Amino acid sequence: MHNLYRAVQDAIDLRRPVCVASGRCCKFDEFGHRLFVTTLELATFVHDLSQLHAAGAGGGPGCCPFQHEKLCSVHAIRPFGCRIFFCDQTAGQWQQQQYARFHRELQRLHEQLNVPYFYVEWRQALAALRWPGDACPPADTWSLPTPVTGTTSL
């Protein structure tokens, strides 16, 4: 996963889309978009989060729980969709092309590693990994639910 994330960063460095650190990208409901993650991304995130000893405190309703003020508290380990999304209106087509390109790579990686592929909305995936309440618990208390035969989501 980390090699794939480096390749994504290389593509970003070549295009140089503008980020003004407004924090709008993390306000999913307000900005009108949703973030999806794959099984491998979620597993990598949970692993890396435990290494950071960080936990989400909640960005408020309709927001990413890892947004603090206008910044991402897990920027270094954020999922692929967060890495490729920019508010830069001139980068829309480029973002779509890069998302399709790297998402295909993610799917291949799932196949190569024989990891079941699930594609789920970020907040729903996090909710499936945490105890009830507004704040995300420490990552070392999370566990993936056991998939039920015939389902395609967490």
Phi, psi and chi 1 to 4 in degrees:
 res  aa     phi    psi   chi1   chi2   chi3   chi4
   1 MET       -  -40.5  -80.3  -60.0  -59.4      -
   2 HIS   -65.2  -33.8  -65.1  107.6      -      -
   3 ASN   -65.1  -40.2  -71.4  -22.6      -      -
   4 LEU   -64.1  -43.0 -178.7   68.9      -      -
   5 TYR   -63.6  -34.6  -74.7  161.0      -      -
   6 ARG   -66.3  -39.4  -84.0 -169.1  -74.9  -78.1
   7 ALA   -64.6  -39.3      -      -      -      -
   8 VAL   -61.0  -45.3  169.8      -      -      -
   9 GLN   -63.3  -37.4 -172.0   59.4   52.4      -
  10 ASP   -60.7  -43.0  -70.5  -15.0      -      -
  11 ALA   -64.3  -39.9      -      -      -      -
  12 ILE   -64.6  -43.2  -67.6  166.3      -      -
  13 ASP   -62.0  -34.5  -68.9  -14.7      -      -
  14 LEU   -70.1  -41.8  -76.9  173.6      -      -
  15 ARG   -82.5  -36.9  171.9   55.3  170.7   80.6
  16 ARG    56.6   56.0  -59.8  177.4   70.3 -174.1
  17 PRO   -65.4  154.2   21.0  -27.1      -      -
  18 VAL   -86.0  132.4  175.5      -      -      -
  19 CYS  -123.7  122.8  174.9      -      -      -
  20 VAL  -101.6    9.7  -65.0      -      -      -
  21 ALA    53.7   44.0      -      -      -      -
  22 SER   -79.4  -22.2   68.0      -      -      -
  23 GLY    82.3   -1.7      -      -      -      -
  24 ARG   -62.9  -32.4  -68.0 -179.1  -63.0  159.5
  25 CYS   -63.2  -25.9   53.2      -      -      -
  26 CYS   -88.6  -10.0  -61.2      -      -      -
  27 LYS   -95.7   76.4  -63.5  178.5 -179.8  175.9
  28 PHE   -54.2  -51.0  -56.3  124.6      -      -
  29 ASP   -66.1  -43.8  -67.4  -11.7      -      -
  30 GLU   -66.3  -40.3 -178.5 -178.9  -43.4      -
  31 PHE   -83.0  -15.9 -158.9   76.1      -      -
  32 GLY    81.2   36.2      -      -      -      -
  33 HIS  -143.0  167.5   69.6  -95.5      -      -
  34 ARG  -129.5  149.2  -63.4 -179.5  -11.2  164.7
  35 LEU  -106.2  131.4  170.4   66.0      -      -
  36 PHE  -114.9  148.4  -74.1   82.2      -      -
  37 VAL  -132.3  157.4  -65.1      -      -      -
  38 THR   -99.2  170.6   67.5      -      -      -
  39 THR   -56.5  -47.8  -45.5      -      -      -
  40 LEU   -63.9  -40.2  -90.7  174.1      -      -
  41 GLU   -61.3  -43.9  -71.6 -179.4  -84.6      -
  42 LEU   -65.0  -43.6 -168.3   57.5      -      -
  43 ALA   -63.9  -41.9      -      -      -      -
  44 THR   -63.7  -43.0  -60.0      -      -      -
  45 PHE   -61.4  -47.3  178.8   82.9      -      -
  46 VAL   -61.3  -43.6  168.5      -      -      -
  47 HIS   -61.4  -50.4  173.2  -92.0      -      -
  48 ASP   -66.4  -33.8  -68.2   -8.9      -      -
  49 LEU   -63.4  -39.1 -175.1   64.3      -      -
  50 SER   -66.1  -29.4   68.8      -      -      -
  51 GLN   -72.0  -31.3  -57.2  -60.1  -50.2      -
  52 LEU   -79.6  -18.8  -75.6  178.0      -      -
  53 HIS    57.2   41.1  -55.4  -69.1      -      -
  54 ALA  -116.1  158.0      -      -      -      -
  55 ALA  -144.6  150.9      -      -      -      -
  56 GLY   -73.5  144.9      -      -      -      -
  57 ALA  -113.1   -0.4      -      -      -      -
  58 GLY    94.2  124.3      -      -      -      -
  59 GLY   -94.5    5.1      -      -      -      -
  60 GLY   102.3  169.2      -      -      -      -
  61 PRO   -59.8  136.1  -17.3   26.8      -      -
  62 GLY    77.9    7.6      -      -      -      -
  63 CYS  -119.5  166.3  -63.1      -      -      -
  64 CYS   -69.7  134.0  178.3      -      -      -
  65 PRO   -68.5   -9.6   23.7  -32.4      -      -
  66 PHE  -100.2    6.2  -63.5  100.7      -      -
  67 GLN   -84.0  126.9 -178.3 -176.0   32.6      -
  68 HIS  -122.7  116.0  -65.1  -79.5      -      -
  69 GLU    57.6 -120.2  -62.6 -178.8   13.3      -
  70 LYS  -104.8    6.9  -67.9 -177.3  178.3 -178.1
  71 LEU  -116.6  158.2  -59.3  175.7      -      -
  72 CYS   -88.0  122.5  175.9      -      -      -
  73 SER   -79.6   -9.4   66.6      -      -      -
  74 VAL  -124.2   32.8  -68.2      -      -      -
  75 HIS   -51.4  -41.3 -170.0  -95.6      -      -
  76 ALA   -67.2  -23.9      -      -      -      -
  77 ILE  -120.4   14.5   63.8  168.3      -      -
  78 ARG   -61.3  153.6   68.4 -160.6 -175.5  -77.2
  79 PRO   -66.8  165.5  -18.7   29.6      -      -
  80 PHE   -53.7  -46.8  162.1   61.1      -      -
  81 GLY   -59.4  -35.4      -      -      -      -
  82 CYS   -69.6  -35.4  -64.3      -      -      -
  83 ARG   -68.0  -34.9  -67.4  167.9 -170.8  -93.8
  84 ILE   -96.8  -10.6 -154.8   74.0      -      -
  85 PHE   -90.2  128.6 -177.4   82.7      -      -
  86 PHE  -134.6  147.2  -68.8   85.9      -      -
  87 CYS   -73.7   -8.3  -63.4      -      -      -
  88 ASP   -59.4  108.2 -177.1  -13.1      -      -
  89 GLN   -65.5  -21.8  -67.0 -179.4   -2.5      -
  90 THR   -78.8   -8.7   68.0      -      -      -
  91 ALA  -104.9    6.5      -      -      -      -
  92 GLY   -56.1  -51.9      -      -      -      -
  93 GLN   -65.3  -42.3 -176.5  176.5   -4.9      -
  94 TRP   -59.0  -44.0  172.2   83.6      -      -
  95 GLN   -60.0  -44.3  -72.3  177.1   83.7      -
  96 GLN   -61.9  -42.9  -68.7  172.9    2.0      -
  97 GLN   -64.2  -44.9  -67.6  167.3  -15.3      -
  98 GLN   -67.6  -38.4  -62.7  -53.4  -52.6      -
  99 TYR   -61.4  -46.6 -168.5   90.1      -      -
 100 ALA   -61.5  -44.3      -      -      -      -
 101 ARG   -60.4  -53.0  171.2 -174.9  164.0 -156.8
 102 PHE   -76.3  -26.1  -73.3  109.4      -      -
 103 HIS   -67.1  -37.8 -170.6 -105.9      -      -
 104 ARG   -59.9  -40.0  -77.4 -169.8  -58.3  -88.1
 105 GLU   -64.0  -39.7  -68.7  -61.3  -41.1      -
 106 LEU   -61.2  -43.5  -89.2  170.7      -      -
 107 GLN   -62.4  -42.6  -70.1  171.5  -46.8      -
 108 ARG   -62.5  -39.5  -79.1 -170.2 -149.1  114.0
 109 LEU   -63.6  -40.0 -164.1   53.4      -      -
 110 HIS   -58.7  -45.2  -81.0   80.5      -      -
 111 GLU   -64.2  -46.8  -69.7  172.5   14.5      -
 112 GLN   -60.5  -39.1  -71.4  172.1    0.3      -
 113 LEU   -91.5   -0.1  -62.2  173.5      -      -
 114 ASN    56.5   44.2 -160.7   27.9      -      -
 115 VAL  -103.1  127.3  172.8      -      -      -
 116 PRO   -54.6  135.5  -21.9   31.6      -      -
 117 TYR   -96.0  118.5  176.1   84.1      -      -
 118 PHE  -125.0  144.6  -64.6  103.7      -      -
 119 TYR  -127.3  103.4 -169.6   60.1      -      -
 120 VAL  -128.8  155.0  -64.8      -      -      -
 121 GLU   -66.6  135.6 -163.6  -86.3  -26.6      -
 122 TRP   -50.6  -52.7  175.2 -120.2      -      -
 123 ARG   -68.3  -33.0  -68.7  171.8  -67.4  168.8
 124 GLN   -68.3  -39.9  -69.0  174.6  -14.1      -
 125 ALA   -63.3  -44.4      -      -      -      -
 126 LEU   -64.0  -40.0  -68.2  174.7      -      -
 127 ALA   -62.5  -34.8      -      -      -      -
 128 ALA   -69.7  -17.9      -      -      -      -
 129 LEU  -101.6   -3.1  -63.4  176.2      -      -
 130 ARG  -124.7  165.2   67.4 -177.9 -165.7 -178.6
 131 TRP   -78.8  164.5   69.2   63.0      -      -
 132 PRO   -61.0  146.6  -19.3   28.7      -      -
 133 GLY   134.2  171.7      -      -      -      -
 134 ASP   -82.7  -31.6  -67.7  -28.3      -      -
 135 ALA   -95.5  144.8      -      -      -      -
 136 CYS   -72.1  137.9  -71.9      -      -      -
 137 PRO   -77.2  169.4   31.0  -36.8      -      -
 138 PRO   -56.5  141.9  -22.0   31.4      -      -
 139 ALA   -60.2  -28.5      -      -      -      -
 140 ASP   -71.9   -4.8   60.8   -6.5      -      -
 141 THR  -100.0   -2.9   65.6      -      -      -
 142 TRP   -82.1  152.3  -67.4    2.5      -      -
 143 SER  -147.9  144.9   61.8      -      -      -
 144 LEU   -75.6  137.2  -72.7  170.6      -      -
 145 PRO   -68.9  154.4   18.7  -24.0      -      -
 146 THR   -75.5  122.8  -55.9      -      -      -
 147 PRO   -64.3  142.9  -16.4   26.0      -      -
 148 VAL   -94.6  135.0  177.7      -      -      -
 149 THR   -54.9  131.7  -56.0      -      -      -
 150 GLY    91.9   -1.6      -      -      -      -
 151 THR   -98.8  161.9   63.4      -      -      -
 152 THR  -125.6   16.1   57.9      -      -      -
 153 SER  -140.7  165.0   63.6      -      -      -
 154 LEU   -68.1      -  -69.5  176.4      -      -
